[in-house]
């Protein structure tokens, strides 16, 4: 118990609990934290009892909620850890978390999906499974685990399981909706950063009767070799993904055609070998519904939007017009864009467009448009801000960053979870700079991180729509009107990306595909069985095509029950295999060394 006593200082208001785990009692520290906007943080004491079914149950309460923590018997001596917060009064929730600690030298899954010794605090989030092994126990995440903080401490490991946390949904809105941007001599020297005055939306509303719940499982780890099963993010063994989110500003039909097909000549459309679509790459291309030029009410643009949809790319909206739009204008614009079924909305000019989600659009006042977007089928909105914006023109892994801090690439809109928010990274520079950033070395590094690059780009303007010299230097096309082509350096970079896509190492996805994938893999749970098998479960409502899982079993036979094996790759001691997993589906994995079964998790 000495090691357990060393952990108690880490967990304020937590208590040591002897948990039946496997064949022996197991010491665990448990503590609950609830933080609301009105009442701050509280750690309600839990009163423990043993239920008739053998579960160890702790109950407590705080202002506006009742809490229950249960350790429920599971096959093989495992324990399902269940947490429920039942709200009895309205609240703005900022954090709800269960903290636990136990003795042992920890190993855990990191954001690059490697399972390694834990030498420093780590924060996981959506798209990174929770899996921690230390001493005599393995902790695996389940439904409702939003994220986790895993920390090596003297004598063991401390894990915080978040049911909700404001750091995992860092949404903010502009404090002011300006009548116009600064212009003229008086604006000289005013940096864009001076306009970035924003108000964080930290509280997420809770109403009486609502419940926050999570489940994780503690497994008794025996003396054999543990083979962690790691659910990966991207389909069919691909290691990383790139998403181009292209904004509609200054769109010119000829320039956009050149970027998509290599040339502005309409005869290039549908060709192979140049441009994004010609090389089989995807893009999320936004448009205004109405504008003086380059919008969806332009017949040439409508044809290009059809090309995008047919090719598997995404037609999205960049507000309704470049100007400020009222609710009725938004309603009408959404209806006019309906033929392309847009599901992604990227604010245009949220400094002045009050209906922008990052301005007043997320609210309930006269500029609020959440209901209009959701009713029209939109489910993704942009955070209106870029990660690592000062890092220069480079590939930024939006799932990376400081590994001890939260780094959510996606999160629900705090006041309306029908809409989900995504983040991007600015990728706007001269074609030569963009091409240099898309080097083979940078792409390989993104693959090693199992990462996601969401590029905020402007690929559709031409000299005819661009007047400022600084912007003209960044045009993605060359040539004169009627004979535009994609810049050769940029096209060569797209060729490098396409080669890696063909090799199976990299995926180019639309934003809707990438975001929906990250949400869906968060609903996948791995359950370890006493018979030595592992069960991969899809607890969500969305099917997962070519789900990739990895385990350190290179060269060993791995059998699947419940799905057909679509592919397998062995490298660096790990086997990676993929299969389709329907909503509610279950696939059982078994490992054999010759004729001898190998326990994936050896139960004690």
SVG drawing of the C-alpha trace seen along z (x, -y; Angstrom):
<svg xmlns="http://www.w3.org/2000/svg" viewBox="-37 -58 49 85">
<polyline fill="none" stroke="black" stroke-width="0.4" points="0.0,0.0 3.0,-2.4 2.9,-3.0 -0.8,-3.8 -0.2,-6.3 2.3,-8.1 -0.5,-8.7 -3.0,-10.2 -1.4,-13.7 -2.1,-13.7 -5.9,-13.2 -7.5,-15.8 -10.5,-14.5 -9.9,-11.0 -10.0,-7.8 -8.2,-4.5 -10.5,-1.6 -9.8,2.1 -11.2,3.4 -11.6,7.1 -9.6,7.5 -8.7,10.9 -7.8,13.2 -6.7,10.6 -7.9,7.2 -6.4,4.3 -5.7,0.9 -7.1,-2.1 -7.5,-5.8 -10.8,-7.3 -12.0,-10.9 -14.6,-12.8 -14.4,-16.5 -17.3,-18.6 -16.8,-22.2 -19.6,-24.6 -19.5,-28.2 -21.6,-29.3 -20.1,-27.2 -16.5,-26.5 -14.9,-23.1 -16.2,-20.6 -15.0,-17.1 -18.0,-15.4 -17.1,-12.7 -18.4,-9.3 -20.1,-7.0 -19.2,-3.4 -21.2,-0.2 -21.2,3.3 -24.3,4.1 -26.1,7.4 -24.6,8.1 -21.1,7.7 -20.5,4.2 -18.7,1.7 -20.8,-1.5 -20.0,-5.1 -22.6,-7.8 -22.3,-11.5 -23.9,-14.8 -23.1,-18.4 -25.1,-21.6 -27.4,-20.6 -26.3,-17.0 -26.1,-13.5 -23.1,-11.3 -22.6,-7.6 -19.4,-5.6 -19.6,-1.8 -17.1,1.0 -19.1,3.8 -17.9,7.4 -17.1,8.5 -15.8,11.8 -12.5,13.1 -12.3,10.9 -12.3,7.6 -14.3,4.6 -16.3,2.2 -15.9,-1.3 -19.2,-3.3 -19.7,-6.9 -23.0,-8.8 -23.9,-12.4 -27.6,-13.1 -28.5,-16.8 -31.2,-18.1 -30.9,-21.8 -29.8,-23.9 -26.0,-24.3 -23.2,-25.4 -20.8,-22.5 -17.1,-23.3 -15.6,-20.0 -16.7,-16.6 -14.0,-14.0 -13.2,-10.8 -9.6,-10.5 -8.0,-7.2 -4.5,-6.0 -2.9,-2.7 0.6,-1.3 2.9,-0.1 5.2,-1.3 2.9,-2.7 2.7,-2.2 0.1,-4.0 -1.1,-4.8 0.2,-8.1 -1.3,-10.5 0.9,-8.9 -0.9,-5.6 2.3,-4.0 2.1,-2.0 5.2,-3.0 6.5,-3.5 5.0,-6.7 7.7,-9.2 5.7,-12.4 2.0,-13.5 0.0,-12.8 -3.5,-14.0 -5.6,-12.0 -8.7,-13.1 -11.1,-12.2 -9.3,-9.9 -6.9,-8.5 -8.0,-5.5 -7.4,-5.3 -5.3,-2.3 -3.0,-2.3 -1.1,0.7 0.6,0.5 1.4,3.1 -1.4,5.6 -4.0,3.7 -4.9,2.5 -7.4,-0.3 -9.3,-0.5 -11.6,-3.3 -15.3,-2.8 -18.4,-4.8 -18.5,-8.4 -14.8,-8.8 -14.3,-12.2 -10.6,-12.4 -8.1,-11.5 -4.9,-12.8 -2.4,-10.1 0.5,-10.9 3.3,-8.9 3.6,-9.6 5.8,-8.3 4.9,-4.6 2.4,-4.4 0.1,-6.1 -2.7,-8.7 -5.5,-8.8 -8.2,-11.5 -11.2,-10.4 -13.2,-13.3 -16.9,-13.1 -16.7,-16.7 -14.1,-19.5 -14.1,-23.0 -10.5,-22.5 -11.8,-19.8 -14.2,-22.3 -12.3,-25.6 -15.0,-27.5 -15.0,-31.3 -16.9,-34.1 -15.9,-37.6 -16.8,-40.2 -17.8,-42.7 -19.4,-42.5 -17.8,-45.4 -19.7,-47.5 -16.6,-47.4 -12.9,-46.5 -10.4,-49.2 -9.4,-50.9 -7.7,-54.0 -4.7,-55.8 -6.0,-55.4 -5.8,-51.6 -2.1,-51.6 -0.1,-49.5 -3.2,-47.8 -2.4,-44.1 -5.0,-41.4 -4.3,-40.2 -5.8,-43.4 -9.2,-42.2 -8.9,-38.8 -10.8,-39.8 -12.8,-36.8 -15.0,-35.5 -14.5,-31.8 -17.7,-29.7 -16.5,-27.5 -19.8,-26.4 -22.0,-23.7 -25.6,-23.8 -27.1,-21.0 -30.8,-20.7 -32.6,-18.8 -33.0,-15.1 -29.9,-15.0 -27.2,-12.5 -23.5,-12.5 -22.0,-9.0 -18.9,-7.0 -17.7,-3.5 -14.1,-2.1 -12.8,1.3 -10.1,2.4 -8.6,5.8 -6.4,8.0 -3.1,8.3 -1.2,11.5 2.4,12.3 2.3,13.0 3.0,10.5 0.2,8.0 -0.6,7.4 -2.4,4.1 -5.0,3.7 -4.9,0.1 -7.8,-1.3 -6.3,-3.6 -7.9,-6.6 -7.8,-6.2 -9.2,-3.5 -7.5,-0.6 -4.1,-0.9 -3.5,-4.5 -1.3,-6.3 -2.3,-9.9 -4.8,-12.2 -4.8,-15.5 -7.9,-17.7 -7.9,-20.8 -10.5,-23.3 -10.5,-25.9 -12.2,-29.3 -14.3,-31.0 -12.7,-34.5 -12.0,-35.9 -13.1,-32.7 -12.6,-32.8 -14.1,-29.9 -11.2,-29.6 -8.7,-29.6 -10.6,-27.0 -10.9,-24.8 -7.2,-25.0 -6.5,-23.9 -9.0,-21.1 -8.0,-19.8 -4.7,-21.4 -6.0,-23.8 -8.7,-26.4 -9.6,-24.9 -13.0,-23.2 -11.7,-20.3 -9.4,-19.4 -12.4,-18.6 -12.5,-14.9 -8.9,-14.4 -6.3,-12.4 -2.9,-13.5 -3.0,-17.1 -4.7,-19.2 -6.4,-18.0 -9.2,-16.0 -7.1,-14.9 -4.8,-13.2 -7.6,-11.6 -7.2,-13.9 -10.1,-15.3 -10.9,-18.8 -13.6,-20.5 -14.4,-23.5 -16.5,-26.3 -18.6,-28.7 -20.8,-31.7 -24.4,-30.9 -24.6,-34.4 -21.9,-36.9 -20.9,-39.2 -18.6,-36.5 -17.6,-32.9 -20.7,-31.9 -23.1,-29.0 -25.5,-31.2 -22.8,-31.4 -23.5,-28.7 -19.7,-28.0 -19.3,-27.5 -22.3,-25.2 -20.6,-23.0 -17.5,-22.9 -19.5,-22.2 -21.0,-19.2 -17.5,-18.0 -16.5,-18.2 -19.5,-16.2 -19.2,-13.5 -15.5,-13.1 -16.1,-12.5 -15.0,-15.9 -17.2,-18.1 -19.2,-21.2 -19.4,-23.4 -20.6,-26.9 -18.5,-30.0 -21.5,-31.9 -24.3,-32.9 -22.8,-36.1 -19.6,-38.0 -21.7,-40.6 -23.7,-40.5 -26.8,-38.3 -29.9,-38.2 -31.8,-35.0 -34.1,-35.0 -31.1,-35.5 -29.4,-32.5 -32.6,-30.4 -32.9,-31.2 -29.2,-30.7 -29.2,-27.3 -32.2,-26.3 -30.5,-27.4 -27.4,-25.3 -29.5,-22.2 -28.7,-20.4 -25.1,-19.8 -26.2,-18.8 -23.6,-20.9 -22.8,-19.6 -19.9,-21.9 -20.1,-25.7 -17.0,-27.9 -17.7,-31.5 -16.7,-34.3 -15.4,-37.5 -16.7,-36.8 -15.3,-40.2 -18.2,-41.9 -20.7,-39.2 -22.8,-39.0 -24.5,-35.8 -21.1,-34.0 -21.0,-31.1 -17.9,-32.6 -19.8,-36.0 -23.4,-36.0 -24.6,-33.0 -24.0,-30.5 -26.3,-32.5 -30.1,-32.8 -30.6,-36.4 -31.6,-37.9 -28.4,-36.8 -28.6,-33.2 -28.6,-30.6 -27.9,-27.3 -31.4,-26.1 -31.2,-27.0 -28.0,-25.2 -29.0,-22.1 -32.4,-22.1 -30.6,-22.3 -28.4,-19.3 -25.2,-21.1 -23.4,-19.3 -19.9,-20.8 -18.8,-24.4 -15.4,-26.0 -13.8,-27.4 -12.7,-30.5 -9.2,-30.3 -6.0,-28.4 -3.7,-26.2 0.0,-27.1 -0.6,-30.2 2.8,-31.6 4.7,-28.5 5.2,-29.5 4.0,-27.6 4.2,-24.0 2.2,-20.8 0.6,-21.1 -0.8,-18.0 -4.0,-19.3 -3.9,-16.3 -0.3,-17.1 0.9,-20.0 1.9,-19.9 1.3,-16.3 0.4,-17.3 -2.3,-19.8 -5.7,-19.3 -5.5,-19.6 -9.0,-18.8 -9.4,-18.8 -13.1,-18.5 -15.7,-19.2 -19.4,-19.8 -20.6,-23.4 -20.9,-23.9 -24.4,-25.2 -25.7,-23.0 -24.2,-19.6 -26.2,-19.1 -23.4,-21.1 -19.7,-20.1 -16.8,-22.4 -13.5,-21.7 -10.1,-23.4 -7.6,-24.0 -4.1,-25.4 -3.4,-28.3 -1.8,-27.2 -1.6,-30.3 1.6,-31.3 3.3,-31.4 2.9,-28.2 6.7,-27.5 6.3,-27.8 3.3,-25.5 5.1,-23.0 8.1,-23.0 5.9,-22.4 4.4,-19.4 7.8,-17.6 8.1,-13.9 9.9,-14.3 7.1,-16.4 4.5,-14.0 6.4,-11.0 6.6,-12.8 2.8,-13.3 2.4,-9.6 4.7,-8.7 2.5,-10.8 -0.7,-9.1 -1.7,-12.7 -4.2,-15.0 -3.4,-18.1 -6.5,-20.4 -5.2,-23.1 -6.9,-26.5 -6.3,-27.4 -7.2,-30.0 -6.6,-28.1 -9.4,-29.6 -8.5,-33.3 -6.9,-34.7 -5.3,-38.0 -8.7,-39.1 -10.2,-38.8 -7.1,-39.8 -5.7,-43.4 -3.3,-43.4 0.2,-42.5 0.7,-40.4 -2.2,-38.2 -1.2,-38.1 2.2,-36.6 0.2,-33.7 -2.0,-32.8 -2.1,-29.1 -2.4,-29.6 -0.2,-31.0 -1.0,-32.4 -3.5,-34.9 -7.3,-34.8 -8.6,-32.0 -5.3,-30.0 -4.7,-29.5 -2.9,-26.5 -2.0,-25.3 1.4,-26.4 3.9,-23.7 5.5,-23.6 2.2,-23.2 1.1,-20.5 4.3,-18.6 3.5,-18.7 0.0,-17.3 1.7,-14.6 3.8,-13.7 0.7,-13.5 -1.1,-11.4 1.9,-8.9 1.6,-8.4 -2.1,-8.0 -1.6,-5.3 0.9,-3.6 -1.7,-3.3 0.3,-5.4 -1.8,-8.6 -5.4,-9.5 -6.9,-12.7 -10.3,-13.2 -13.0,-15.8 -13.7,-17.5 -17.0,-15.6 -15.2,-12.3 -12.4,-13.1 -14.6,-14.7 -17.2,-11.9 -14.4,-9.3 -12.9,-10.9 -16.3,-10.9 -17.0,-7.3 -13.7,-5.8 -14.4,-7.4 -17.4,-4.9 -15.1,-1.9 -14.3,0.1 -11.9,3.0 -12.9,5.5 -10.3,8.1 -11.7,11.6 -10.5,14.2 -10.2,16.8 -7.3,14.7 -9.3,13.1 -10.1,9.4 -13.5,8.1 -13.7,4.9 -17.1,3.3 -18.8,0.5 -21.0,-1.2 -21.9,-4.0 -24.6,-4.6 -22.2,-4.9 -20.6,-2.1 -16.8,-2.1 -15.4,-1.2 -12.0,0.6 -11.4,0.0 -7.7,0.3 -6.5,2.0 -2.9,2.7 -1.3,5.1 2.3,6.2 1.9,9.6 3.9,9.3 4.4,12.8 1.7,14.4 -1.6,15.7 -4.5,13.5 -8.0,14.8 -11.2,12.7 -14.7,13.8 -17.5,11.5 -15.9,9.8 -13.9,10.5 -10.2,9.5 -9.7,6.7 -6.0,6.3 -3.0,6.7 0.5,5.2 3.3,6.3 6.2,3.9 8.3,3.0 6.9,5.9 3.3,4.8 0.5,6.3 -2.0,3.8 -5.2,5.2 -8.5,3.8 -12.1,4.9 -15.5,3.3 -17.3,2.8 -21.0,2.0 -22.9,0.0 -23.5,2.3 -21.0,4.8 -18.5,6.9 -15.4,8.6 -13.4,11.1 -9.6,11.3 -7.5,14.3 -3.8,14.8 -2.0,18.1 1.7,18.9 1.7,22.0 -1.0,24.1 -0.6,22.5 -3.1,19.8 -1.6,16.6 -3.5,14.6 -3.9,11.0 -4.3,10.0 -3.2,12.7 -5.6,12.4 -4.3,13.0"/>
</svg>
